[in-house]
Amino acid sequence: MPRKCRWRIEDAFCLTKRLLGLAYLWVEDTNGVEIQIVATWILYAVLNDLCAQVASALRPTP
């Protein structure tokens, strides 16, 4: 993976964690960290989809 792409992924993850209030890890166990990461991405995907649906619904029809 190119270095620039890797940093974009890390930046996106950090931004997502901050926006969702998950900037700190709640657990120290590897499995717990993995669960928190997956849960964060799932919640982000759901919120992103919801925002897109709301924007689409509020867009005036021509």
PyMOL Python script that loads the backbone (N, CA, C, O; Angstrom):
from pymol import cmd

cmd.read_pdbstr("""\
ATOM      1  N   MET A   1       0.854  -1.171   0.000  1.00  0.00           N
ATOM      2  CA  MET A   1       0.000   0.000   0.000  1.00  0.00           C
ATOM      3  C   MET A   1       0.904   1.240   0.000  1.00  0.00           C
ATOM      4  O   MET A   1       1.829   1.336   0.807  1.00  0.00           O
ATOM      5  N   PRO A   2       0.638   2.171  -0.892  1.00  0.00           N
ATOM      6  CA  PRO A   2       1.455   3.387  -0.923  1.00  0.00           C
ATOM      7  C   PRO A   2       1.352   4.164   0.386  1.00  0.00           C
ATOM      8  O   PRO A   2       0.320   4.159   1.057  1.00  0.00           O
ATOM      9  N   ARG A   3       2.441   4.822   0.721  1.00  0.00           N
ATOM     10  CA  ARG A   3       2.521   5.553   1.992  1.00  0.00           C
ATOM     11  C   ARG A   3       1.444   6.634   2.099  1.00  0.00           C
ATOM     12  O   ARG A   3       0.832   6.796   3.155  1.00  0.00           O
ATOM     13  N   LYS A   4       1.210   7.371   1.013  1.00  0.00           N
ATOM     14  CA  LYS A   4       0.217   8.444   1.029  1.00  0.00           C
ATOM     15  C   LYS A   4      -1.181   7.889   1.309  1.00  0.00           C
ATOM     16  O   LYS A   4      -1.947   8.479   2.071  1.00  0.00           O
ATOM     17  N   CYS A   5      -1.504   6.763   0.694  1.00  0.00           N
ATOM     18  CA  CYS A   5      -2.818   6.135   0.895  1.00  0.00           C
ATOM     19  C   CYS A   5      -2.965   5.677   2.345  1.00  0.00           C
ATOM     20  O   CYS A   5      -4.029   5.819   2.947  1.00  0.00           O
ATOM     21  N   ARG A   6      -1.886   5.127   2.894  1.00  0.00           N
ATOM     22  CA  ARG A   6      -1.934   4.650   4.273  1.00  0.00           C
ATOM     23  C   ARG A   6      -2.240   5.797   5.222  1.00  0.00           C
ATOM     24  O   ARG A   6      -3.036   5.641   6.147  1.00  0.00           O
ATOM     25  N   TRP A   7      -1.618   6.942   5.003  1.00  0.00           N
ATOM     26  CA  TRP A   7      -1.862   8.077   5.879  1.00  0.00           C
ATOM     27  C   TRP A   7      -3.274   8.598   5.736  1.00  0.00           C
ATOM     28  O   TRP A   7      -3.864   9.052   6.716  1.00  0.00           O
ATOM     29  N   ARG A   8      -3.833   8.542   4.533  1.00  0.00           N
ATOM     30  CA  ARG A   8      -5.220   8.978   4.343  1.00  0.00           C
ATOM     31  C   ARG A   8      -6.171   8.081   5.119  1.00  0.00           C
ATOM     32  O   ARG A   8      -7.140   8.559   5.710  1.00  0.00           O
ATOM     33  N   ILE A   9      -5.897   6.782   5.118  1.00  0.00           N
ATOM     34  CA  ILE A   9      -6.733   5.839   5.866  1.00  0.00           C
ATOM     35  C   ILE A   9      -6.625   6.130   7.361  1.00  0.00           C
ATOM     36  O   ILE A   9      -7.635   6.157   8.065  1.00  0.00           O
ATOM     37  N   GLU A  10      -5.414   6.345   7.839  1.00  0.00           N
ATOM     38  CA  GLU A  10      -5.225   6.638   9.262  1.00  0.00           C
ATOM     39  C   GLU A  10      -5.879   7.963   9.646  1.00  0.00           C
ATOM     40  O   GLU A  10      -6.491   8.068  10.709  1.00  0.00           O
ATOM     41  N   ASP A  11      -5.755   8.970   8.790  1.00  0.00           N
ATOM     42  CA  ASP A  11      -6.407  10.256   9.063  1.00  0.00           C
ATOM     43  C   ASP A  11      -7.921  10.103   9.114  1.00  0.00           C
ATOM     44  O   ASP A  11      -8.581  10.673   9.983  1.00  0.00           O
ATOM     45  N   ALA A  12      -8.469   9.330   8.178  1.00  0.00           N
ATOM     46  CA  ALA A  12      -9.917   9.106   8.153  1.00  0.00           C
ATOM     47  C   ALA A  12     -10.369   8.387   9.422  1.00  0.00           C
ATOM     48  O   ALA A  12     -11.404   8.723   9.998  1.00  0.00           O
ATOM     49  N   PHE A  13      -9.593   7.405   9.851  1.00  0.00           N
ATOM     50  CA  PHE A  13      -9.954   6.670  11.056  1.00  0.00           C
ATOM     51  C   PHE A  13      -9.902   7.578  12.284  1.00  0.00           C
ATOM     52  O   PHE A  13     -10.794   7.529  13.131  1.00  0.00           O
ATOM     53  N   CYS A  14      -8.864   8.402  12.383  1.00  0.00           N
ATOM     54  CA  CYS A  14      -8.755   9.327  13.525  1.00  0.00           C
ATOM     55  C   CYS A  14      -9.910  10.321  13.536  1.00  0.00           C
ATOM     56  O   CYS A  14     -10.478  10.607  14.590  1.00  0.00           O
ATOM     57  N   LEU A  15     -10.254  10.844  12.371  1.00  0.00           N
ATOM     58  CA  LEU A  15     -11.372  11.782  12.280  1.00  0.00           C
ATOM     59  C   LEU A  15     -12.677  11.106  12.694  1.00  0.00           C
ATOM     60  O   LEU A  15     -13.478  11.680  13.432  1.00  0.00           O
ATOM     61  N   THR A  16     -12.880   9.887  12.213  1.00  0.00           N
ATOM     62  CA  THR A  16     -14.090   9.137  12.558  1.00  0.00           C
ATOM     63  C   THR A  16     -14.171   8.909  14.060  1.00  0.00           C
ATOM     64  O   THR A  16     -15.228   9.098  14.662  1.00  0.00           O
ATOM     65  N   LYS A  17     -13.071   8.509  14.661  1.00  0.00           N
ATOM     66  CA  LYS A  17     -13.070   8.282  16.103  1.00  0.00           C
ATOM     67  C   LYS A  17     -13.397   9.557  16.865  1.00  0.00           C
ATOM     68  O   LYS A  17     -14.162   9.524  17.829  1.00  0.00           O
ATOM     69  N   ARG A  18     -12.825  10.682  16.442  1.00  0.00           N
ATOM     70  CA  ARG A  18     -13.107  11.947  17.126  1.00  0.00           C
ATOM     71  C   ARG A  18     -14.560  12.354  16.970  1.00  0.00           C
ATOM     72  O   ARG A  18     -15.194  12.779  17.935  1.00  0.00           O
ATOM     73  N   LEU A  19     -15.098  12.227  15.751  1.00  0.00           N
ATOM     74  CA  LEU A  19     -16.481  12.629  15.500  1.00  0.00           C
ATOM     75  C   LEU A  19     -17.479  11.772  16.267  1.00  0.00           C
ATOM     76  O   LEU A  19     -18.531  12.258  16.682  1.00  0.00           O
ATOM     77  N   LEU A  20     -17.149  10.498  16.454  1.00  0.00           N
ATOM     78  CA  LEU A  20     -18.055   9.589  17.151  1.00  0.00           C
ATOM     79  C   LEU A  20     -17.765   9.507  18.648  1.00  0.00           C
ATOM     80  O   LEU A  20     -18.404   8.736  19.365  1.00  0.00           O
ATOM     81  N   GLY A  21     -16.813  10.293  19.116  1.00  0.00           N
ATOM     82  CA  GLY A  21     -16.501  10.282  20.542  1.00  0.00           C
ATOM     83  C   GLY A  21     -15.785   9.028  20.991  1.00  0.00           C
ATOM     84  O   GLY A  21     -15.899   8.625  22.149  1.00  0.00           O
ATOM     85  N   LEU A  22     -15.049   8.406  20.085  1.00  0.00           N
ATOM     86  CA  LEU A  22     -14.341   7.173  20.416  1.00  0.00           C
ATOM     87  C   LEU A  22     -12.832   7.368  20.317  1.00  0.00           C
ATOM     88  O   LEU A  22     -12.116   6.456  19.905  1.00  0.00           O
ATOM     89  N   ALA A  23     -12.350   8.537  20.689  1.00  0.00           N
ATOM     90  CA  ALA A  23     -10.929   8.843  20.547  1.00  0.00           C
ATOM     91  C   ALA A  23     -10.058   8.032  21.510  1.00  0.00           C
ATOM     92  O   ALA A  23      -8.851   7.911  21.299  1.00  0.00           O
ATOM     93  N   TYR A  24     -10.651   7.487  22.542  1.00  0.00           N
ATOM     94  CA  TYR A  24      -9.885   6.701  23.497  1.00  0.00           C
ATOM     95  C   TYR A  24     -10.364   5.262  23.472  1.00  0.00           C
ATOM     96  O   TYR A  24     -11.556   4.991  23.324  1.00  0.00           O
ATOM     97  N   LEU A  25      -9.419   4.343  23.621  1.00  0.00           N
ATOM     98  CA  LEU A  25      -9.783   2.928  23.663  1.00  0.00           C
ATOM     99  C   LEU A  25     -10.349   2.603  25.039  1.00  0.00           C
ATOM    100  O   LEU A  25      -9.828   3.045  26.063  1.00  0.00           O
ATOM    101  N   TRP A  26     -11.414   1.832  25.042  1.00  0.00           N
ATOM    102  CA  TRP A  26     -12.062   1.462  26.300  1.00  0.00           C
ATOM    103  C   TRP A  26     -11.450   0.210  26.904  1.00  0.00           C
ATOM    104  O   TRP A  26     -11.590  -0.040  28.101  1.00  0.00           O
ATOM    105  N   VAL A  27     -10.777  -0.572  26.085  1.00  0.00           N
ATOM    106  CA  VAL A  27     -10.221  -1.845  26.539  1.00  0.00           C
ATOM    107  C   VAL A  27      -8.765  -1.941  26.102  1.00  0.00           C
ATOM    108  O   VAL A  27      -8.313  -1.184  25.242  1.00  0.00           O
ATOM    109  N   GLU A  28      -8.050  -2.860  26.689  1.00  0.00           N
ATOM    110  CA  GLU A  28      -6.657  -3.075  26.319  1.00  0.00           C
ATOM    111  C   GLU A  28      -6.456  -4.414  25.633  1.00  0.00           C
ATOM    112  O   GLU A  28      -5.407  -4.642  25.031  1.00  0.00           O
ATOM    113  N   ASP A  29      -7.426  -5.296  25.707  1.00  0.00           N
ATOM    114  CA  ASP A  29      -7.340  -6.607  25.080  1.00  0.00           C
ATOM    115  C   ASP A  29      -7.414  -6.458  23.561  1.00  0.00           C
ATOM    116  O   ASP A  29      -8.177  -5.631  23.060  1.00  0.00           O
ATOM    117  N   THR A  30      -6.642  -7.236  22.832  1.00  0.00           N
ATOM    118  CA  THR A  30      -6.617  -7.150  21.369  1.00  0.00           C
ATOM    119  C   THR A  30      -7.994  -7.378  20.775  1.00  0.00           C
ATOM    120  O   THR A  30      -8.407  -6.649  19.872  1.00  0.00           O
ATOM    121  N   ASN A  31      -8.705  -8.369  21.263  1.00  0.00           N
ATOM    122  CA  ASN A  31     -10.044  -8.656  20.751  1.00  0.00           C
ATOM    123  C   ASN A  31     -10.987  -7.483  21.009  1.00  0.00           C
ATOM    124  O   ASN A  31     -11.786  -7.128  20.143  1.00  0.00           O
ATOM    125  N   GLY A  32     -10.900  -6.893  22.170  1.00  0.00           N
ATOM    126  CA  GLY A  32     -11.742  -5.743  22.488  1.00  0.00           C
ATOM    127  C   GLY A  32     -11.450  -4.551  21.601  1.00  0.00           C
ATOM    128  O   GLY A  32     -12.368  -3.838  21.194  1.00  0.00           O
ATOM    129  N   VAL A  33     -10.185  -4.328  21.297  1.00  0.00           N
ATOM    130  CA  VAL A  33      -9.805  -3.229  20.405  1.00  0.00           C
ATOM    131  C   VAL A  33     -10.372  -3.479  19.012  1.00  0.00           C
ATOM    132  O   VAL A  33     -10.910  -2.565  18.387  1.00  0.00           O
ATOM    133  N   GLU A  34     -10.256  -4.712  18.521  1.00  0.00           N
ATOM    134  CA  GLU A  34     -10.797  -5.047  17.201  1.00  0.00           C
ATOM    135  C   GLU A  34     -12.310  -4.839  17.160  1.00  0.00           C
ATOM    136  O   GLU A  34     -12.839  -4.317  16.178  1.00  0.00           O
ATOM    137  N   ILE A  35     -12.998  -5.239  18.210  1.00  0.00           N
ATOM    138  CA  ILE A  35     -14.451  -5.052  18.267  1.00  0.00           C
ATOM    139  C   ILE A  35     -14.792  -3.571  18.255  1.00  0.00           C
ATOM    140  O   ILE A  35     -15.725  -3.158  17.566  1.00  0.00           O
ATOM    141  N   GLN A  36     -14.050  -2.766  19.009  1.00  0.00           N
ATOM    142  CA  GLN A  36     -14.317  -1.326  19.036  1.00  0.00           C
ATOM    143  C   GLN A  36     -14.068  -0.701  17.664  1.00  0.00           C
ATOM    144  O   GLN A  36     -14.834   0.162  17.235  1.00  0.00           O
ATOM    145  N   ILE A  37     -13.022  -1.119  16.978  1.00  0.00           N
ATOM    146  CA  ILE A  37     -12.732  -0.587  15.645  1.00  0.00           C
ATOM    147  C   ILE A  37     -13.842  -0.942  14.670  1.00  0.00           C
ATOM    148  O   ILE A  37     -14.320  -0.080  13.932  1.00  0.00           O
ATOM    149  N   VAL A  38     -14.255  -2.196  14.660  1.00  0.00           N
ATOM    150  CA  VAL A  38     -15.321  -2.625  13.746  1.00  0.00           C
ATOM    151  C   VAL A  38     -16.627  -1.907  14.078  1.00  0.00           C
ATOM    152  O   VAL A  38     -17.334  -1.457  13.177  1.00  0.00           O
ATOM    153  N   ALA A  39     -16.947  -1.800  15.356  1.00  0.00           N
ATOM    154  CA  ALA A  39     -18.177  -1.112  15.759  1.00  0.00           C
ATOM    155  C   ALA A  39     -18.145   0.355  15.337  1.00  0.00           C
ATOM    156  O   ALA A  39     -19.164   0.902  14.916  1.00  0.00           O
ATOM    157  N   THR A  40     -16.992   0.986  15.448  1.00  0.00           N
ATOM    158  CA  THR A  40     -16.855   2.384  15.035  1.00  0.00           C
ATOM    159  C   THR A  40     -17.108   2.531  13.546  1.00  0.00           C
ATOM    160  O   THR A  40     -17.834   3.434  13.128  1.00  0.00           O
ATOM    161  N   TRP A  41     -16.518   1.654  12.738  1.00  0.00           N
ATOM    162  CA  TRP A  41     -16.708   1.742  11.281  1.00  0.00           C
ATOM    163  C   TRP A  41     -18.149   1.445  10.888  1.00  0.00           C
ATOM    164  O   TRP A  41     -18.683   2.082   9.979  1.00  0.00           O
ATOM    165  N   ILE A  42     -18.785   0.492  11.555  1.00  0.00           N
ATOM    166  CA  ILE A  42     -20.185   0.186  11.241  1.00  0.00           C
ATOM    167  C   ILE A  42     -21.066   1.386  11.579  1.00  0.00           C
ATOM    168  O   ILE A  42     -21.923   1.771  10.784  1.00  0.00           O
ATOM    169  N   LEU A  43     -20.859   1.971  12.748  1.00  0.00           N
ATOM    170  CA  LEU A  43     -21.647   3.137  13.137  1.00  0.00           C
ATOM    171  C   LEU A  43     -21.415   4.297  12.171  1.00  0.00           C
ATOM    172  O   LEU A  43     -22.360   4.995  11.803  1.00  0.00           O
ATOM    173  N   TYR A  44     -20.177   4.502  11.762  1.00  0.00           N
ATOM    174  CA  TYR A  44     -19.871   5.558  10.798  1.00  0.00           C
ATOM    175  C   TYR A  44     -20.593   5.304   9.477  1.00  0.00           C
ATOM    176  O   TYR A  44     -21.159   6.227   8.893  1.00  0.00           O
ATOM    177  N   ALA A  45     -20.576   4.058   9.004  1.00  0.00           N
ATOM    178  CA  ALA A  45     -21.240   3.730   7.738  1.00  0.00           C
ATOM    179  C   ALA A  45     -22.746   3.974   7.830  1.00  0.00           C
ATOM    180  O   ALA A  45     -23.349   4.503   6.897  1.00  0.00           O
ATOM    181  N   VAL A  46     -23.343   3.592   8.943  1.00  0.00           N
ATOM    182  CA  VAL A  46     -24.781   3.803   9.130  1.00  0.00           C
ATOM    183  C   VAL A  46     -25.097   5.300   9.169  1.00  0.00           C
ATOM    184  O   VAL A  46     -26.047   5.749   8.528  1.00  0.00           O
ATOM    185  N   LEU A  47     -24.312   6.066   9.912  1.00  0.00           N
ATOM    186  CA  LEU A  47     -24.548   7.510   9.989  1.00  0.00           C
ATOM    187  C   LEU A  47     -24.328   8.192   8.642  1.00  0.00           C
ATOM    188  O   LEU A  47     -25.070   9.105   8.280  1.00  0.00           O
ATOM    189  N   ASN A  48     -23.324   7.757   7.908  1.00  0.00           N
ATOM    190  CA  ASN A  48     -23.050   8.321   6.592  1.00  0.00           C
ATOM    191  C   ASN A  48     -24.205   8.030   5.636  1.00  0.00           C
ATOM    192  O   ASN A  48     -24.621   8.910   4.883  1.00  0.00           O
ATOM    193  N   ASP A  49     -24.722   6.815   5.661  1.00  0.00           N
ATOM    194  CA  ASP A  49     -25.857   6.444   4.817  1.00  0.00           C
ATOM    195  C   ASP A  49     -27.105   7.232   5.217  1.00  0.00           C
ATOM    196  O   ASP A  49     -27.854   7.694   4.356  1.00  0.00           O
ATOM    197  N   LEU A  50     -27.321   7.381   6.503  1.00  0.00           N
ATOM    198  CA  LEU A  50     -28.467   8.142   6.990  1.00  0.00           C
ATOM    199  C   LEU A  50     -28.392   9.598   6.534  1.00  0.00           C
ATOM    200  O   LEU A  50     -29.393  10.171   6.104  1.00  0.00           O
ATOM    201  N   CYS A  51     -27.212  10.189   6.629  1.00  0.00           N
ATOM    202  CA  CYS A  51     -27.036  11.580   6.168  1.00  0.00           C
ATOM    203  C   CYS A  51     -27.329  11.700   4.680  1.00  0.00           C
ATOM    204  O   CYS A  51     -27.954  12.670   4.252  1.00  0.00           O
ATOM    205  N   ALA A  52     -26.892  10.739   3.893  1.00  0.00           N
ATOM    206  CA  ALA A  52     -27.145  10.767   2.453  1.00  0.00           C
ATOM    207  C   ALA A  52     -28.639  10.647   2.167  1.00  0.00           C
ATOM    208  O   ALA A  52     -29.153  11.325   1.277  1.00  0.00           O
ATOM    209  N   GLN A  53     -29.334   9.799   2.905  1.00  0.00           N
ATOM    210  CA  GLN A  53     -30.776   9.639   2.704  1.00  0.00           C
ATOM    211  C   GLN A  53     -31.531  10.908   3.096  1.00  0.00           C
ATOM    212  O   GLN A  53     -32.465  11.311   2.402  1.00  0.00           O
ATOM    213  N   VAL A  54     -31.137  11.532   4.189  1.00  0.00           N
ATOM    214  CA  VAL A  54     -31.789  12.773   4.617  1.00  0.00           C
ATOM    215  C   VAL A  54     -31.539  13.870   3.588  1.00  0.00           C
ATOM    216  O   VAL A  54     -32.459  14.608   3.235  1.00  0.00           O
ATOM    217  N   ALA A  55     -30.313  13.984   3.107  1.00  0.00           N
ATOM    218  CA  ALA A  55     -29.990  14.998   2.100  1.00  0.00           C
ATOM    219  C   ALA A  55     -30.792  14.767   0.828  1.00  0.00           C
ATOM    220  O   ALA A  55     -31.262  15.718   0.204  1.00  0.00           O
ATOM    221  N   SER A  56     -30.945  13.515   0.447  1.00  0.00           N
ATOM    222  CA  SER A  56     -31.719  13.183  -0.748  1.00  0.00           C
ATOM    223  C   SER A  56     -33.194  13.521  -0.550  1.00  0.00           C
ATOM    224  O   SER A  56     -33.845  14.029  -1.463  1.00  0.00           O
ATOM    225  N   ALA A  57     -33.714  13.240   0.630  1.00  0.00           N
ATOM    226  CA  ALA A  57     -35.124  13.515   0.905  1.00  0.00           C
ATOM    227  C   ALA A  57     -35.407  15.016   0.971  1.00  0.00           C
ATOM    228  O   ALA A  57     -36.503  15.455   0.621  1.00  0.00           O
ATOM    229  N   LEU A  58     -34.442  15.794   1.412  1.00  0.00           N
ATOM    230  CA  LEU A  58     -34.636  17.234   1.542  1.00  0.00           C
ATOM    231  C   LEU A  58     -34.328  18.004   0.262  1.00  0.00           C
ATOM    232  O   LEU A  58     -34.604  19.200   0.170  1.00  0.00           O
ATOM    233  N   ARG A  59     -33.757  17.318  -0.723  1.00  0.00           N
ATOM    234  CA  ARG A  59     -33.429  17.980  -1.980  1.00  0.00           C
ATOM    235  C   ARG A  59     -34.716  18.288  -2.732  1.00  0.00           C
ATOM    236  O   ARG A  59     -35.536  17.395  -2.946  1.00  0.00           O
ATOM    237  N   PRO A  60     -34.902  19.538  -3.134  1.00  0.00           N
ATOM    238  CA  PRO A  60     -36.142  19.883  -3.858  1.00  0.00           C
ATOM    239  C   PRO A  60     -36.167  19.223  -5.235  1.00  0.00           C
ATOM    240  O   PRO A  60     -35.144  19.121  -5.912  1.00  0.00           O
ATOM    241  N   THR A  61     -37.344  18.786  -5.628  1.00  0.00           N
ATOM    242  CA  THR A  61     -37.487  18.175  -6.954  1.00  0.00           C
ATOM    243  C   THR A  61     -37.676  19.275  -7.990  1.00  0.00           C
ATOM    244  O   THR A  61     -38.403  20.237  -7.745  1.00  0.00           O
ATOM    245  N   PRO A  62     -37.029  19.141  -9.145  1.00  0.00           N
ATOM    246  CA  PRO A  62     -37.145  20.191 -10.170  1.00  0.00           C
ATOM    247  C   PRO A  62     -38.494  20.199 -10.844  1.00  0.00           C
ATOM    248  O   PRO A  62     -38.739  21.023 -11.725  1.00  0.00           O
TER     249      PRO A  62
END
""", "prot")
cmd.dss("prot")
cmd.show_as("cartoon", "prot")
cmd.util.cbc("prot")
cmd.orient("prot")
